[in-house]
Amino acid sequence: MDKAPSREDLEAAHCWEAVDRVQGRPEMTAFRQRLRYHQARWRESKGHPIGTEPIVPRKAKQSRLVGSRLPFDYALETGANFVTRRALAAARARTSFIEPHQSFDHRRLWADLLWSPAFAFNLFGDPAADLELADRAVHTWWPDVPGTVSDVRFAHSPGRLDPTWLGNLVDFDVAFALDLGKGRQGILGVQTKYHDRIESREPKPTRAPHYRRIAERSGVFEPEAIDAVNRRSPLLVMWLEHLLVHSMLQHPSGAWTWGRLVVVHPAGNTDFAEACDRYRELMADRATFSSMSLEGLLDAGDLPAKTDRALRRRYLPG
């Protein structure tokens, strides 16, 4: 990986951002700064103009340049945040409709080069356009996944704010629907984490009992684990993403009979690498949770060579 950029390098590239600092974790601060600087250099190498904070400047308020962003109108017109034709097509298709109660940051999707949902479209845009490729790739990356990939859905939830599911706004960055035969379905939910860090969150008190019921019915957690995470916790968000899978497996329709959550992150994102390890310790049965590095996913070699090269250039500092 490239040497960490100096403050002078970051300032010159309009990449010195206080938000990249992670208190008490200098390696994560350096990692986040390196990724931001890398995105700015990638943007420059492609000849794309620089964006701003806020993403859409307001006439009455001051804006500033941000090297890891694109101007919104330019990004929306050109699709420059997406590295393949199929990734761009997937993003345009997904933004053409609204799932009930979805919360979707369109500005960051198009204009923020660090935005993990855009990373998801880039990583899985080719499989979304070719279900044979999707099926082959899924079974290369996770050989024990049953069935056949029947659909690829981005920013997907089976039912936001619906108490027959998880009852909140959590969704999957990508969901691979699986045909298991005889009318049965499976779900492989994927969360992509790129520049993200782990932050403590607290469940809404009115929803915490529902989360507990789903977790207890799942039977996958160690006896003390639910109390440890169903409160203000750095693992709460990961737990809720995992519970979305289990809410599908427990749905009264009985449609979903197999499920798993997978977290994909760069190897250098030690926040998520370590959080995934800690999260596994909460489970007595780990069959419904997994994680994988971006590097490991690309090294498996199931994406088209041109796409693989584009993803490595875009997301992995040399």
Secondary structure, DSSP 8 states (H G I E B T S, - for coil): ------HHHHHHTT---GGG--TT-HHHHHHHHHHHHHHHHHHHHTT---EEESSS--TTS--EEETTB--HHHHHHH-TT-SSHHHHHHHHHHTTS--TT----HHHHHHBTT-HHHHHHHHHHHHHH-HHHHHHHHHHHSTT--SEEEEEEEEE-S-TT-TTTT-SS--EEEEEEEEEETTEEEEEEEEE-SS-----B---TTTHHHHHHHHHHH--B-TTHHHHHSSSBTTHHHHHHHHHHHHHHT-TT--EEEEEEEEEE-TT-HHHHHHHHHHHTTBS--TTEEEEEHHHHHHT--S-HHHHHHHHHHHS--
